Amino acid sequence: MNDLNRNFVRRWSRYVAIVVISFSAWAYTFQFFERKFGQITGSAEWLWQKHQFSSEKPVVFFATREFEVPADRQFVKIKVAGDPEYVLYFNGVEVGG
């Protein structure tokens, strides 16, 4: 019976060690990519429309953002990530989509 208890404890110790190591690896990976994407996106603001996806109805919403562009600026780079069907307006003029 003593050998049976030892084997049981060893087996569960291995399971616990695997779970702890897996969680630690996941947490490290999450922090790594969080920092990496934070450097790329800066202080990006994510917009989400409240919608029940199972309803099969298309979602249309408008998101606006005002910001100042320095007068001496020759160009402005805007990154859009999302649905491929979007239209981007800048000062009322369609500039992308």
N, C-alpha and C positions, 0 to 999 in steps of 0.2 A: 504494500500500500504506500510506503514511503517513496519508492521509485515512481509510482504513479503520480503522486503529488508533485514531485520534482519536475517530471515531464510536463505536467499541466502548467506549472509556474513558468517554466522555460518557454513553452509555446505562447502563453499569453504575454510574457515579457517581450518576445519577438514581435508579436502583433502590435503591442503598444509602441515599441521602438519604431516600427515601420510607419505607423500613423503619425508619430511626432516628427520623424524625418520628412515625411511627405508634406505635412502641414508647413514645416519650416521652409522647405524648398518652394512651395507655392507662395508663401508670404514674401520670401526674398524676390521671387520672380515678379510678383505684383508690385513691390516697391521699386524694382529696377525699371519696369516699363512705365510706372506712374511718373517717375522722374524724367524718363526719356521723352514721353509724350508731353509732359509739362514744359520741357524746354522748347518743343516744337510749337505747341499751341499757345504758349504764354497764358494770358488770362482770358482764354476763350470762354464764351458763354454758350451753353447748350440750350436749345429750345426744343420743347416737346409739346406736341398737341395731345391733349387727353382724348383718347380714342380707343374704343373696344375693337381690336384687330379682327376678332372672329365675326364681326358684323358684315364683312365683305363690302363695305361702303368706302368709296375713295375719300381720302382726307385732303382737304384744301385749307391752308391757313396762311396768314401773312405775318411775317416777322419784320420789324423795322428796328433800325439802330441808327442813332445820330452820333457823329464823331467829328472832331475838328481835324482838318488836314492843313499843315503849314502852307503858307502862300508860296514859298519858294520850292515846293515839292514838284518834281518832274513827273513822277508816276506813283501810283499806290497799288500795292499787291493785296488782294483779298482772296482768302482761301474759303471755299465752300465745301463742306462734306455732308453728304446726305443723299436724298433721292436724286436720281439723274434728271428728273423733270422739275427743274426750278428755273426761275427767271430772276436775274439780278439787275436791280436798277441803281444807278448812282446819280444823285441830283435830278431824279425824274427821267433819266435817260437809260434805256435798256442797254446794259454793257455785257451781259453774259447770260447763259442759260443752257 
